[in-house]
Amino acid sequence: MRTVGKVERSLVEEISRKKGEPEWMRQLRLQSLELFEKMRDPVWIKGIDEVDLDKLVLYEDVEVRADKWEELPDEIRRFYEELNLPEMEKKFLAGLSTSFDSEIVYSRAKEMLEERGVIMLPMEEAVRRYPEMVRKYFGRVFPPATHKYAALHYALWSGGVFVYVPKNVKIEFPVEAFFLISSEMFAQFEHSLIVVDEGASIHFIEGCSSPQFRKFSFHDGVVEAYVHKNAHLKFTTVQNWSRDIINFNNKRAIVEENGSVEWVEGAFGSKASFVYPSVTLQKNARARVTNFSISHQGEWKESGSKVFHLGEGSRSTVISKTISTGDGVSVYRGLLRINKGAKHAFSAISCDSLLMDEESKTFTYPHNQIEEETARVSYEATTSFLTEEQMFYMNSRGLDEDAAKAMIALGFLSDVVAELPPEYSAVFRKVLEYDFRGSVG
Amino acid sequence: MLRVEDLHAWIEGKEIVKGVDLEVNKREIVVVTGPNGSGKSTLARTIMGDPKVEVKEGSIIFKGEDITDLPPEERFERGIFLTFQVPPEFEGVKIGEFLMKVKGREDLETLKELKEIFRRVGLKEEFLFRELHRGLSGGERKRLELAQALFLGKDMIILDEIDSGVDIESVEMMISILKDLKKRAGILYITHNPLTLKLLEDERIIRMKEGRVVENGR
């Protein structure tokens, strides 16, 4: 089943029927569709006007499901082999799910996860097998009414991963979900939900990739995370979409008392990207949000964070590092809200941007709403420029302009790249060097 | 090896180097001195290919090839190296990693060689993990530039006031290293440090004033 265009009730019902969903999920989809139809386009988003939903493939049923690589059809397996995923899974992942356009095609949790009661399943399967558990959280952390494209997501969602980590279970190795868009004029709406129960911890890695297309494709995913008391979640995204993807990535976590969450978001690819990991903090909960991105010629990348301090003693650190090159534009858009009663809440925000050329641009839109007198907040922003003298120095050491820019970009991002798992930071370095050599003006 | 012929170099519409002729051969140190603003540093940077400098007349010949219009990275490839008077800073670029990349060799033997050079110029091993020129004192920067001159093994080394703002022991150390370097390379040494001039009094000294060579000899 391949569906092009027209976001309408019949399509939503067909997706729900195809997935064999319970009634509450069907209703959630239909209510979200109504919201989508009523809500206005967000005016602050640039580039989204190019998305003509009527011309996109909104759903494609890939009738493949495997838990061994060799069971995948050659043409699908090749994509993953080129990305070295089977090798990485073997070496350091506790579980891996891979999505191909609308559906998960490969999913395998190592025995160690199962023995410890961790559930890691394609989202659809979790809806069918654990309906009550999923229902408790699904759409509650990042509600469909958040904005028009969140509503669209809930009407059309397909693919994604559900992870549940039981009480006091600490998983040392990361699990990964990998999302691939394989064709142009495609819209991907995967939904992932991670629930970390009391005292538990896990590291979830989200990878995104796509081959180069002639036309664009659209990504409108949602990640919801619920971190219970004393639990910890690290969520790392390595986004390397090709230069023709419009990326809308909606992420939010609720963190209960003494819990903590780390969002690490590295955005290298896509033509336009809008990612603001957000988090709601209860008493003594902690959050660390790290964003880094590179905007090449013709690209627009927005990143930032939304942090809501509800509980006393809650703490947040937000770090944003962006590089713009060519006429690329980087934007930091952040919201910090400290509610009355969140006594002694603390937040430190820093935004550093580097401009590589006279044409490149950066904008910063911090928005702080502090209602608690005992809260402490610090905000720092810096913009630096690649100077002629720096370029001459690098050139005089034998590095041409592209190699020099790659070296300077890697240096500028080195502290935040260190937050990636080593395997990914090595890939990141290669991608960055390749990008500067291949595409920038 | 390096020949500069009737060089006229301009920066922002102003002629800074006004018809300089110069020759530096292998196993030779040529000292260029003169007051501030006499065009010494511009001469050095023009030879390295600073894009801010416009060569309106004259030519730069290196190993028989006219390199006047080559970009700096190609001059480096052909064997020219310049130490910067005030090197710029690079956030997060680790010195050791940078130098190994520039050298094009990232093996243990090369690392060992680099450590030995650091020891020789008086830089602690931990500097390998520091950021390139960031947070370094003036003296440390000079030592790091000198270390690069030793490490990168180029045939023509141009040192732009590497001895300014450093103590007497450091100047003596630098000159002793230069005399070693002289055994395999040609050196163009820009300075107005009286101690250096004294220590190099046996070498050929060129005196510049207002963009011109006014004296050339021992």
Chai-1 contact restraints between the chains, C-beta under 6 A:
chainA,res_idxA,chainB,res_idxB,connection_type,confidence,min_distance_angstrom,max_distance_angstrom,comment,restraint_id
A,E389,B,P88,contact,1.0,0.0,6.0,A-B,restraint_1
A,Q390,B,P88,contact,1.0,0.0,6.0,A-B,restraint_2
A,F392,B,D50,contact,1.0,0.0,6.0,A-B,restraint_3
A,Y393,B,P88,contact,1.0,0.0,6.0,A-B,restraint_4
A,N395,B,P72,contact,1.0,0.0,6.0,A-B,restraint_5
A,N395,B,E73,contact,1.0,0.0,6.0,A-B,restraint_6
A,S396,B,M48,contact,1.0,0.0,6.0,A-B,restraint_7
A,S396,B,P72,contact,1.0,0.0,6.0,A-B,restraint_8
A,S396,B,L82,contact,1.0,0.0,6.0,A-B,restraint_9
A,R397,B,V102,contact,1.0,0.0,6.0,A-B,restraint_10
A,G398,B,E73,contact,1.0,0.0,6.0,A-B,restraint_11
A,G398,B,F76,contact,1.0,0.0,6.0,A-B,restraint_12
A,G398,B,E77,contact,1.0,0.0,6.0,A-B,restraint_13
A,G398,B,V102,contact,1.0,0.0,6.0,A-B,restraint_14
A,D400,B,E73,contact,1.0,0.0,6.0,A-B,restraint_15
A,G411,B,F90,contact,1.0,0.0,6.0,A-B,restraint_16
A,G411,B,E91,contact,1.0,0.0,6.0,A-B,restraint_17
A,G411,B,G92,contact,1.0,0.0,6.0,A-B,restraint_18
A,G411,B,V93,contact,1.0,0.0,6.0,A-B,restraint_19
A,F412,B,E91,contact,1.0,0.0,6.0,A-B,restraint_20
A,F412,B,G92,contact,1.0,0.0,6.0,A-B,restraint_21
A,S414,B,G92,contact,1.0,0.0,6.0,A-B,restraint_22
